[in-house]
């Protein structure tokens, strides 16, 4: 047991310097021991590569890998914070999941290693600074030590091993774990983001393995932002990932590192979340090229056992017919929400269910003719009322407090639609159970589903855990109150 943060990080770095295939600025050669020096500087733990006159390159691409000192993570000033210890978890002991014959039934571990203001609003409200709206500004607009201490406390407590125990008890078999590129310790400048989550990520993989949960390790935030959403790390009107080859290459190097270090510890590596293909043809083309390049990098680094997940980039399944069909172990991620436009919000409860049921043919045809399809994000929410859901400081379309109010006025009050389930009517809960079943029914015509999200501080309409506890999600996901709902 490590008695302090300082001891833990020093030990972690010493271990990373002697293992044959560790992370770091120096490219690793199988069978070779890589030596490096560890030192402290300005409150940071640094890995200093040995002196070398030759610049290392990525084995898959031949692209030079930066050889400067690697910032693995700063030491928190509060050394009483619980820091995970690295045990003997060397790889999965779970039997391989049979994706051809079993259904993925999972939850997203939202807001843990990629914070979102609506999932943990307290993390942002406690800064006392309205300009802090994402992880980028979280590191930019407050004292670095304060930000670091807050993040270490969050990483250590927002999810614990007990959550994985409960997931298993609720009949779930997968969890999708969103992580950020700056949490993966490779040698590139990530400021103003605050690195340091990697030990906690590894501990999460160990907990999942110990409790029968297969992990989809999801790169949720990329350099330059792949969509401009706060869930990419940076809320911006001018994301550059899709138009900047340097950001794409940086992302591919991050994926190589993820594959090397976790390819034997997870069931699926998701190359990148929600690429904004809707931003134009260049973005769409970049996404298509990136999926293939990312697949090649993961296969080169981790072999064929781990599955690789791509996404539809908001372009719809019809734009991906035949794509990567010949590649081994590839899956498609599709996100389905019905709340981010006034037209969707105006649907009646029955129309929400009908809309989902009407996608049966689309799901089955794509899965049969192309790749395994997983509905990797969806929820029971039928309003956008959750506080900060549209961004910190931004209201909702439902009550017409959004950035661009509509002339027709509000669709209604947000009271009783989000927040604590204790405020939900029984009629609303009954609908959410029916809506849950409709979505699961359609998703299980394909390869399965991953609900967003396991829990939230104050949005029980989005919380799987709260749904089970309050009766509008079944404890056994195979149970049906409305058999034959979608015909």
C-alpha positions in Angstrom: 0.0 0.0 0.0 1.5 3.4 -1.0 1.5 5.8 1.9 1.6 9.0 -0.1 0.9 10.4 -3.5 4.6 11.1 -3.9 5.6 7.5 -3.2 3.0 6.1 -5.6 3.9 8.2 -8.6 7.6 7.7 -8.1 7.1 3.9 -7.9 4.8 4.0 -11.0 7.5 5.9 -12.9 10.3 3.6 -11.9 8.2 0.6 -13.0 7.5 2.2 -16.3 11.2 2.8 -16.9 12.1 -0.9 -16.6 9.2 -2.8 -18.2 9.9 -3.9 -21.8 6.8 -2.3 -23.4 5.9 0.6 -21.2 4.6 4.0 -22.2 6.8 7.0 -22.8 8.6 9.2 -25.2 11.0 6.5 -26.2 9.6 3.9 -28.5 9.8 0.5 -27.0 11.3 -2.5 -28.7 10.0 -5.9 -27.6 12.5 -7.8 -25.5 14.5 -4.7 -24.7 14.8 -3.1 -21.3 14.3 0.7 -21.6 16.2 2.8 -19.1 15.2 6.3 -18.0 15.6 8.7 -15.1 12.9 10.0 -12.8 13.0 13.4 -11.2 10.7 16.0 -9.7 10.4 19.5 -11.1 7.9 22.2 -10.1 5.6 19.7 -8.4 5.6 17.3 -11.4 6.8 13.8 -11.8 8.9 13.6 -14.9 10.3 10.6 -16.9 13.5 11.7 -18.6 14.6 9.4 -21.5 18.2 8.3 -21.8 20.4 10.5 -23.9 20.0 9.6 -27.6 21.2 11.0 -30.8 18.6 9.3 -32.9 14.9 10.4 -32.9 12.5 7.5 -32.3 9.6 6.9 -34.7 6.2 5.3 -34.5 6.6 1.7 -35.8 3.3 1.9 -37.6 3.6 5.2 -39.3 7.3 6.1 -39.3 6.3 9.5 -37.8 8.7 11.0 -35.3 7.6 10.6 -31.7 8.5 13.6 -29.5 11.6 12.8 -27.4 11.3 15.5 -24.8 10.7 14.9 -21.1 7.3 13.3 -20.5 4.9 14.9 -18.0 3.1 11.9 -16.5 1.2 13.9 -13.9 1.6 16.5 -11.2 1.7 15.5 -7.6 -1.4 16.8 -5.7 -0.6 19.0 -2.8 -3.1 17.1 -0.6 -1.3 13.9 0.0 -4.1 12.4 2.0 -6.1 11.7 -1.2 -6.6 8.1 -1.9 -4.4 6.9 -4.8 -5.0 3.6 -6.4 -2.2 1.0 -6.1 -1.2 -1.2 -9.1 -1.7 -4.8 -8.2 -1.1 -7.9 -10.3 -3.6 -7.2 -13.0 -1.6 -8.2 -16.1 -4.5 -8.9 -18.4 -8.1 -10.1 -18.8 -9.2 -13.2 -16.9 -12.7 -12.8 -18.2 -13.7 -15.4 -20.9 -13.9 -13.7 -24.3 -17.3 -12.2 -25.0 -19.2 -13.9 -27.9 -20.4 -10.8 -29.8 -21.9 -13.0 -32.5 -24.3 -14.7 -30.1 -24.5 -12.6 -27.0 -25.9 -9.1 -26.5 -23.9 -6.2 -25.2 -25.8 -4.8 -22.2 -23.9 -2.0 -20.7 -23.6 1.5 -19.2 -21.3 4.4 -19.9 -19.2 5.6 -17.0 -19.8 9.2 -17.8 -18.1 12.2 -16.2 -15.3 10.3 -14.6 -12.2 10.7 -16.7 -13.8 13.2 -19.0 -15.8 15.6 -16.9 -19.1 17.0 -18.2 -20.7 19.9 -16.3 -24.2 18.3 -16.4 -23.0 15.0 -14.9 -21.0 16.5 -12.0 -22.1 20.2 -11.8 -20.6 20.5 -8.3 -17.1 20.2 -9.8 -17.7 23.3 -11.9 -19.9 25.3 -9.5 -17.3 24.9 -6.7 -14.7 26.8 -8.8 -16.8 30.0 -8.3 -15.9 30.9 -11.9 -18.6 31.0 -14.6 -15.9 31.0 -17.3 -15.0 27.4 -16.4 -17.2 25.4 -18.7 -15.1 22.3 -19.6 -11.9 20.5 -18.7 -9.9 22.9 -20.9 -11.0 26.0 -18.9 -10.9 23.9 -15.6 -7.2 23.9 -16.0 -6.9 27.3 -17.6 -8.8 29.6 -15.3 -7.9 28.4 -11.8 -4.8 27.7 -9.7 -3.1 24.5 -11.0 -2.7 23.0 -7.6 -6.4 23.6 -6.7 -7.5 22.0 -10.0 -5.2 19.1 -9.5 -6.4 18.4 -6.0 -10.0 18.6 -7.1 -9.4 16.2 -10.0 -7.6 13.6 -7.9 -10.4 13.7 -5.4 -12.9 13.3 -8.2 -11.0 10.4 -9.9 -10.8 8.6 -6.6 -14.4 9.0 -5.5 -16.8 9.5 -8.4 -16.7 5.8 -9.2 -15.5 3.1 -6.9 -15.3 -0.7 -7.0 -18.8 -0.9 -5.5 -20.2 0.6 -8.7 -18.8 -2.3 -10.7 -20.2 -4.8 -8.2 -23.7 -3.2 -8.6 -23.4 -3.2 -12.4 -22.7 -7.0 -12.3 -25.6 -7.4 -9.9 -27.9 -5.6 -12.3 -27.1 -8.1 -15.1 -24.8 -5.8 -17.1 -21.9 -7.2 -19.0 -20.2 -4.1 -20.5 -19.1 -0.7 -19.4 -17.9 2.0 -21.8 -15.2 4.1 -20.2 -14.6 7.5 -21.8 -11.1 8.8 -21.4 -9.2 11.9 -22.6 -6.1 12.1 -24.7 -4.3 14.1 -22.1 -4.8 11.3 -19.5 -2.6 8.9 -21.6 1.0 9.5 -20.6 2.8 10.1 -23.8 5.2 13.0 -24.4 3.2 15.8 -25.9 2.2 19.1 -24.5 -1.4 18.9 -23.2 -1.7 22.3 -21.4 -3.9 23.7 -20.1 -5.5 20.2 -19.5 -4.5 18.6 -16.2 -3.0 15.1 -16.7 -2.7 12.4 -14.0 -5.7 10.1 -14.4 -3.9 7.1 -15.8 -3.4 5.2 -12.6 -7.1 5.5 -11.8 -7.9 4.3 -15.4 -5.8 1.2 -14.9 -7.5 0.5 -11.6 -10.9 0.9 -13.2 -9.9 -1.8 -15.8 -8.9 -4.1 -12.9 -12.2 -3.6 -11.0 -14.2 -4.3 -14.2 -12.3 -7.5 -14.9 -12.7 -8.6 -11.3 -16.5 -8.2 -11.5 -17.3 -9.6 -14.9 -17.6 -6.3 -16.8 -16.1 -6.1 -20.3 -14.6 -2.6 -21.0 -15.1 -0.5 -24.1 -12.2 1.9 -23.7 -13.4 5.0 -25.5 -11.1 7.9 -26.5 -13.6 10.6 -25.8 -11.5 13.7 -26.3 -8.9 14.4 -29.0 -6.3 17.1 -29.6 -8.0 20.1 -31.3 -11.4 18.7 -30.3 -13.2 16.4 -32.7 -16.5 18.2 -32.3 -16.4 21.3 -30.2 -18.6 19.9 -27.5 -17.7 20.1 -23.8 -17.6 16.3 -23.8 -14.5 16.5 -26.0 -12.8 18.5 -23.3 -13.1 21.8 -25.1 -16.3 23.7 -25.8 -15.5 25.7 -28.9 -17.1 27.0 -32.1 -13.8 26.3 -33.9 -12.7 22.7 -33.4 -9.7 21.9 -35.6 -9.2 18.1 -35.3 -10.9 17.3 -38.6 -8.9 19.9 -40.6 -5.5 19.6 -38.9 -3.3 16.6 -39.9 -1.1 17.2 -36.8 -4.0 16.7 -34.4 -5.0 13.5 -36.3 -1.5 12.1 -36.1 -1.3 13.0 -32.4 -4.5 11.1 -31.8 -3.2 8.1 -33.7 -0.1 8.1 -31.4 -2.3 8.2 -28.4 -4.2 5.2 -29.7 -1.0 3.3 -30.2 -0.1 3.9 -26.6 -3.6 2.9 -25.4 -3.4 -0.3 -27.4 0.1 -1.2 -26.1 -0.8 -0.6 -22.5 -4.4 -1.9 -22.4 -5.0 -4.1 -25.4 -4.9 -7.2 -23.2 -6.9 -5.5 -20.4 -10.1 -4.4 -22.4 -12.5 -6.1 -24.8 -12.9 -3.2 -27.2 -10.9 0.0 -28.0 -13.1 2.8 -29.4 -11.0 4.9 -31.7 -12.8 8.2 -31.0 -16.1 9.5 -29.8 -18.5 11.5 -31.9 -16.4 12.9 -34.7 -18.3 15.9 -36.2 -18.7 14.7 -39.7 -21.6 17.2 -40.2 -19.0 20.0 -40.2 -18.3 19.4 -43.9 -16.8 17.0 -46.4 -13.3 17.5 -45.2 -14.4 16.4 -41.7 -16.3 13.4 -43.1 -13.3 12.4 -45.2 -10.9 12.7 -42.3 -13.2 10.5 -40.2 -13.2 7.7 -42.8 -9.4 7.9 -43.2 -8.9 8.0 -39.5 -11.0 4.9 -38.7 -8.8 2.8 -41.1 -5.5 4.3 -39.8 -6.6 3.9 -36.2 -7.5 0.3 -36.8 -4.1 -0.4 -38.3 -2.3 1.3 -35.4 -4.3 -0.7 -32.8 -3.8 -4.0 -34.6 0.0 -3.3 -34.9 0.3 -2.5 -31.2 -2.2 -5.0 -29.7 -2.8 -7.8 -32.1 -6.1 -9.3 -33.1 -7.8 -10.2 -29.8 -9.2 -6.8 -28.9 -12.1 -5.5 -30.9 -12.0 -2.1 -32.5 -15.0 0.3 -32.5 -15.6 3.1 -35.0 -18.6 5.6 -35.1 -21.0 7.0 -37.7 -19.6 10.5 -37.2 -23.3 11.8 -37.2 -23.5 10.9 -40.9 -26.1 8.0 -40.4 -25.6 4.3 -41.0 -26.5 4.6 -44.7 -23.2 6.4 -45.3 -21.2 3.5 -44.0 -22.5 0.6 -46.1 -19.6 -1.9 -46.8 -17.1 0.2 -45.0 -14.4 -1.9 -43.2 -16.6 -5.0 -43.7 -13.5 -7.0 -44.6 -11.5 -5.9 -41.5 -11.3 -8.3 -38.5 -13.2 -7.5 -35.3 -14.7 -4.1 -36.1 -17.8 -2.7 -34.5 -20.0 0.4 -35.2 -21.1 2.7 -32.5 -24.4 4.6 -33.0 -25.8 7.3 -30.6 -29.6 7.8 -30.5 -31.1 10.7 -28.7 -34.5 12.4 -29.3 -34.1 15.6 -27.4 -31.6 17.9 -29.1 -34.0 19.7 -31.4 -37.4 21.3 -30.9 -38.9 18.9 -33.4 -37.8 15.9 -31.4 -38.9 17.4 -28.1 -42.4 18.1 -29.5 -43.0 14.3 -30.0 -45.6 12.8 -27.8 -44.5 9.9 -25.5 -46.1 7.4 -28.0 -44.3 9.1 -30.9 -40.9 8.7 -29.1 -41.5 5.0 -28.8 -42.8 4.7 -32.4 -39.8 6.5 -33.8 -37.5 4.0 -32.1 -39.5 1.0 -33.1 -39.5 2.2 -36.7 -35.7 1.8 -36.8 -35.9 -2.0 -36.5 -35.2 -2.6 -40.2 -32.3 -0.1 -40.2 -30.6 -1.8 -37.3 -31.0 -5.3 -38.5 -30.1 -4.7 -42.1 -26.9 -2.8 -41.2 -25.8 -5.5 -38.7 -26.6 -8.4 -41.1 -24.8 -6.7 -44.1 -22.0 -4.8 -42.4 -20.5 -4.7 -38.9 -21.7 -5.5 -35.4 -23.8 -2.5 -34.4 -23.9 -1.3 -30.8 -26.2 1.6 -29.7 -23.4 3.0 -27.6 -25.3 6.1 -26.2 -29.0 6.6 -25.4 -31.1 7.3 -22.4 -34.6 7.6 -21.0 -34.6 11.4 -21.1 -37.3 13.0 -23.2 -36.4 16.6 -22.3 -33.1 18.6 -22.4 -33.9 19.9 -18.9 -30.9 18.5 -17.0 -28.9 21.4 -15.7 -26.0 22.2 -17.9 -26.9 19.5 -20.4 -26.5 22.0 -23.2 -23.5 23.5 -21.6 -22.7 25.3 -18.4 -24.5 28.6 -18.3 -26.9 27.4 -21.1 -30.5 26.7 -20.5 -32.9 24.2 -22.1 -35.0 24.2 -25.2 -37.9 22.6 -23.2 -38.5 25.7 -21.0 -37.2 28.1 -23.7 -34.2 29.3 -21.7 -31.8 28.0 -24.4 -29.4 30.3 -26.3 -31.9 30.7 -29.2 -35.4 30.8 -27.7 -38.2 30.0 -30.1 -41.1 32.4 -30.8 -43.7 29.8 -30.0 -42.5 29.8 -26.4 -41.7 27.0 -23.9 -42.8 23.4 -24.3 -43.3 23.3 -20.5 -41.7 23.7 -17.1 -38.6 21.5 -16.3 -40.1 20.7 -12.9 -40.6 17.0 -12.4 -38.7 16.0 -15.6 -35.2 15.8 -14.2 -33.3 16.1 -11.0 -34.3 13.7 -8.2 -36.6 10.8 -9.2 -38.6 11.6 -6.0 -40.1 14.4 -8.0 -41.2 12.2 -11.0 -44.8 11.2 -11.3 -45.7 7.5 -11.5 -47.1 8.1 -15.0 -43.7 9.5 -16.1 -41.9 6.5 -14.5 -44.2 4.1 -16.3 -43.5 5.8 -19.6 -39.7 5.6 -19.0 -40.0 1.9 -18.4 -41.8 1.5 -21.6 -39.4 3.7 -23.5 -36.4 1.8 -22.0 -37.9 -1.4 -23.3 -38.5 0.0 -26.8 -35.0 1.1 -27.2 -33.5 -2.1 -25.8 -35.7 -4.2 -28.0 -34.4 -2.5 -31.2 -30.8 -2.4 -30.0 -30.8 -6.1 -29.3 -31.9 -6.8 -32.9 -28.3 -5.7 -33.5 -25.4 -6.4 -31.2 -26.7 -4.6 -28.1 -26.6 -1.3 -26.2 -24.7 0.9 -23.7 -26.9 3.3 -21.7 -25.7 6.9 -21.0 -25.0 7.1 -18.1 -24.5 4.9 -15.0 -25.1 7.9 -12.6 -25.3 11.7 -12.4 -25.3 14.0 -9.5 -28.7 15.5 -10.2 -30.3 14.0 -13.3 -32.0 10.8 -12.5 -33.8 10.7 -15.9 -30.3 9.9 -17.3 -29.1 7.6 -14.5 -29.3 3.8 -15.0 -28.5 3.3 -11.3 -31.3 5.6 -10.2 -33.7 4.0 -12.8 -33.2 0.6 -11.2 -33.5 1.9 -7.7 -36.7 3.7 -8.6 -38.3 1.0 -10.7 -38.3 2.5 -14.2 -35.4 0.3 -15.4 -35.6 -3.4 -14.5 -32.9 -5.0 -12.3 -32.7 -7.8 -14.8 -32.3 -6.3 -18.3 -33.9 -9.3 -19.9 -37.1 -8.7 -18.1 -40.0 -7.2 -20.1 -43.3 -5.6 -18.9 -44.3 -4.8 -22.5 -43.4 -7.9 -24.7 -44.0 -7.3 -28.3 -43.8 -3.6 -27.9 -42.2 -3.0 -31.3 -44.2 -5.7 -33.1 
